[in-house]
Amino acid sequence: MEDHGHSQSEVEARINAPAGRGHLRDMIYGAIDGSVTTLAIVAGVAGAGLSPFVIVALGLANVLADGFSMAAGNYSATKAELDEIKRLRAVEARHIRDNPEGERREVREILRAKGLDGTVLEDAVAAIAADRKAWIDLMMEGEYGLSMVEPRPLRAALATFAAFLLAGMVPLVPFLLVVPTPFGWSFGLTMGVFFAVGVWKSRWSLAPWWRSGTETLVIGGTAAAIAYGVGTLFAA
């Protein structure tokens, strides 16, 4: 977990210019899905006894097409979230314009729930109501549970695609290098990626690194085992 300073200048810089939501979720989602889907294809095709050329062709097609599809889907979903935030901000701006006293009651109730009362509460309501942006920001958080930091659809999509592409290529490396027993290498390397992603994810979690790594490893290994089992049903 990251520590940060609490001097006046550090607090002002951090609160007045928040770093944003980040793209941890997008990268982990892309990396895990890229590894799982590509290894599933490799395992399924290998289980069916098809040639390494077919494995590479289908794997590359999956990495590029499915990676782009995931990125586009994440872009659309994040864009829809951003549009909803903008719509709600416009709604709150209209409510403040048309019914300012009712909106002040909402501000009062939000601040009361945070522990303010008496003169302090009334002074806080008056101060927030004097700043239109601060007023809307408070309503977004207190009424809708939304952050004032808006998501960035394009960056989210690029983070997902990059993680998918990097992790998704790992199962194909042994076939591209034409090493002996490529499927065994592919499986082992991808299991290492699953574990590494889980360990990396634990930096932002209270779970110990080995538990997070093992959890991700089990998820990916299960997907590969299912795909390989299905592939063997069609083996020549």
QUIWODA-V293741 format. One record per residue. N is the residue number from 1. NEAR is the number of other C-alpha atoms within 8 Angstrom. Layout:
((N NEAR) (N NEAR))
//
This chain:
((1 5) (2 3) (3 4) (4 4) (5 6) (6 6) (7 6) (8 6) (9 6) (10 9) (11 10) (12 8) (13 9) (14 9) (15 7) (16 6) (17 6) (18 8) (19 6) (20 7) (21 7) (22 5) (23 9) (24 6) (25 6) (26 11) (27 13) (28 12) (29 9) (30 16) (31 16) (32 14) (33 10) (34 16) (35 18) (36 12) (37 10) (38 15) (39 14) (40 14) (41 12) (42 13) (43 14) (44 15) (45 13) (46 14) (47 15) (48 12) (49 9) (50 9) (51 7) (52 8) (53 6) (54 9) (55 15) (56 11) (57 8) (58 9) (59 12) (60 10) (61 9) (62 11) (63 14) (64 9) (65 8) (66 9) (67 15) (68 9) (69 8) (70 12) (71 13) (72 9) (73 9) (74 12) (75 12) (76 9) (77 9) (78 12) (79 11) (80 8) (81 9) (82 12) (83 8) (84 8) (85 10) (86 8) (87 8) (88 9) (89 10) (90 8) (91 8) (92 10) (93 9) (94 8) (95 10) (96 9) (97 7) (98 6) (99 8) (100 9) (101 6) (102 7) (103 10) (104 10) (105 8) (106 9) (107 12) (108 11) (109 8) (110 10) (111 11) (112 10) (113 7) (114 6) (115 6) (116 9) (117 8) (118 6) (119 6) (120 8) (121 12) (122 10) (123 8) (124 8) (125 12) (126 8) (127 8) (128 10) (129 10) (130 7) (131 8) (132 8) (133 6) (134 9) (135 12) (136 11) (137 9) (138 10) (139 12) (140 14) (141 11) (142 9) (143 8) (144 7) (145 7) (146 8) (147 7) (148 7) (149 7) (150 9) (151 10) (152 9) (153 13) (154 7) (155 8) (156 14) (157 15) (158 9) (159 12) (160 18) (161 13) (162 10) (163 13) (164 17) (165 13) (166 10) (167 12) (168 17) (169 12) (170 12) (171 14) (172 15) (173 9) (174 12) (175 13) (176 7) (177 6) (178 7) (179 7) (180 4) (181 6) (182 10) (183 11) (184 7) (185 9) (186 15) (187 10) (188 8) (189 10) (190 12) (191 11) (192 9) (193 11) (194 14) (195 13) (196 9) (197 13) (198 15) (199 12) (200 8) (201 10) (202 13) (203 8) (204 6) (205 8) (206 5) (207 7) (208 8) (209 11) (210 7) (211 8) (212 14) (213 15) (214 10) (215 9) (216 13) (217 13) (218 8) (219 8) (220 13) (221 9) (222 8) (223 10) (224 13) (225 10) (226 9) (227 12) (228 14) (229 10) (230 10) (231 14) (232 11) (233 8) (234 8) (235 8) (236 4))
//
